[in-house]
Amino acid sequence: MIVVHHLEHSRSQRILWLLEELGLPYEIKHYARDTKTRLAPPELRAVHPLGKSPVITDGTRVVAESGAIIEYLIDKAGDGPLMPPTAVDARQDYRYWMHYAEGSLMPLLVMKLLFGAVPAKAPFLVRPIARAIDKQVNAMYIGPSLARHVEALAAALEGKTWLVDERLTGADILMSFPMEALRARGGAAIPAVISAYVERFQSRAAYRKALERGGPYTIMR
């Protein structure tokens, strides 16, 4: 039996969505974030040495990292609608998004979150300095970089329903969390084509079922 070691408000929510899309039976072991640090609890280290989520167990096999988990589960399900494209160009596009999600887009969003959280956690006397650093980093690097990503993503989605092959694939599953985070943290600057894409996958029955089973899920700002 597949067990999803599921951390609340985390990227493992998309693994539940994938399993619902695939129709694979699974169980959930729930983990709550530390109320002070907002990090994963130490119990997850008993599953995988990094103590992070998502991670799944399938019998004696432990699989970590979102992209690896998504590929593993799609392969396990066998030939079906979420299998990677076979056409050369579409397969290369699929490979690009599978690397881009966590390799390029998500690090920027995490950086934006972390720098934004520093001023509130800093000692009172140094908060003005922390806010100034946050503002400067956003103005010089994070903001312009995210703007380029938003522009490229909007162009990639223009006229499309899904990212690759005109159907839902593992690339959309992997991209779902950073796209939700981008819309949550990007404000009014997010183009309508990106918001429509997020709303499209959020409206799927399998996505909604995964939310019911997964419990608390809010993109941290």
ChimeraX attribute file (.defattr): number of C-alpha atoms within 10 A of each C-alpha:
attribute: neighborCount
match mode: 1-to-1
recipient: residues
	/A:1	11
	/A:2	17
	/A:3	16
	/A:4	24
	/A:5	21
	/A:6	27
	/A:7	27
	/A:8	19
	/A:9	17
	/A:10	19
	/A:11	20
	/A:12	25
	/A:13	26
	/A:14	23
	/A:15	25
	/A:16	24
	/A:17	25
	/A:18	25
	/A:19	21
	/A:20	18
	/A:21	19
	/A:22	18
	/A:23	11
	/A:24	14
	/A:25	10
	/A:26	15
	/A:27	15
	/A:28	15
	/A:29	11
	/A:30	12
	/A:31	16
	/A:32	14
	/A:33	15
	/A:34	11
	/A:35	9
	/A:36	6
	/A:37	8
	/A:38	11
	/A:39	13
	/A:40	20
	/A:41	16
	/A:42	15
	/A:43	11
	/A:44	19
	/A:45	13
	/A:46	9
	/A:47	18
	/A:48	16
	/A:49	9
	/A:50	11
	/A:51	17
	/A:52	22
	/A:53	24
	/A:54	22
	/A:55	23
	/A:56	27
	/A:57	19
	/A:58	13
	/A:59	9
	/A:60	7
	/A:61	8
	/A:62	14
	/A:63	19
	/A:64	18
	/A:65	15
	/A:66	22
	/A:67	18
	/A:68	12
	/A:69	21
	/A:70	22
	/A:71	15
	/A:72	12
	/A:73	20
	/A:74	21
	/A:75	14
	/A:76	11
	/A:77	14
	/A:78	11
	/A:79	10
	/A:80	10
	/A:81	14
	/A:82	20
	/A:83	15
	/A:84	22
	/A:85	18
	/A:86	10
	/A:87	9
	/A:88	9
	/A:89	12
	/A:90	16
	/A:91	14
	/A:92	15
	/A:93	15
	/A:94	21
	/A:95	16
	/A:96	12
	/A:97	19
	/A:98	22
	/A:99	15
	/A:100	15
	/A:101	22
	/A:102	18
	/A:103	11
	/A:104	12
	/A:105	19
	/A:106	18
	/A:107	13
	/A:108	20
	/A:109	19
	/A:110	15
	/A:111	14
	/A:112	20
	/A:113	15
	/A:114	13
	/A:115	17
	/A:116	18
	/A:117	15
	/A:118	15
	/A:119	19
	/A:120	11
	/A:121	10
	/A:122	14
	/A:123	11
	/A:124	10
	/A:125	8
	/A:126	11
	/A:127	15
	/A:128	13
	/A:129	12
	/A:130	21
	/A:131	18
	/A:132	13
	/A:133	16
	/A:134	19
	/A:135	15
	/A:136	13
	/A:137	15
	/A:138	18
	/A:139	12
	/A:140	10
	/A:141	12
	/A:142	18
	/A:143	17
	/A:144	12
	/A:145	14
	/A:146	18
	/A:147	14
	/A:148	11
	/A:149	16
	/A:150	21
	/A:151	13
	/A:152	11
	/A:153	16
	/A:154	18
	/A:155	14
	/A:156	15
	/A:157	16
	/A:158	14
	/A:159	9
	/A:160	14
	/A:161	16
	/A:162	18
	/A:163	22
	/A:164	24
	/A:165	18
	/A:166	10
	/A:167	14
	/A:168	18
	/A:169	20
	/A:170	25
	/A:171	25
	/A:172	24
	/A:173	23
	/A:174	24
	/A:175	22
	/A:176	21
	/A:177	21
	/A:178	20
	/A:179	22
	/A:180	19
	/A:181	18
	/A:182	24
	/A:183	19
	/A:184	16
	/A:185	17
	/A:186	17
	/A:187	9
	/A:188	9
	/A:189	10
	/A:190	17
	/A:191	16
	/A:192	12
	/A:193	18
	/A:194	22
	/A:195	16
	/A:196	13
	/A:197	21
	/A:198	19
	/A:199	12
	/A:200	12
	/A:201	19
	/A:202	16
	/A:203	10
	/A:204	12
	/A:205	13
	/A:206	19
	/A:207	20
	/A:208	15
	/A:209	14
	/A:210	19
	/A:211	17
	/A:212	11
	/A:213	13
	/A:214	23
	/A:215	14
	/A:216	13
	/A:217	15
	/A:218	12
	/A:219	15
	/A:220	12
	/A:221	15
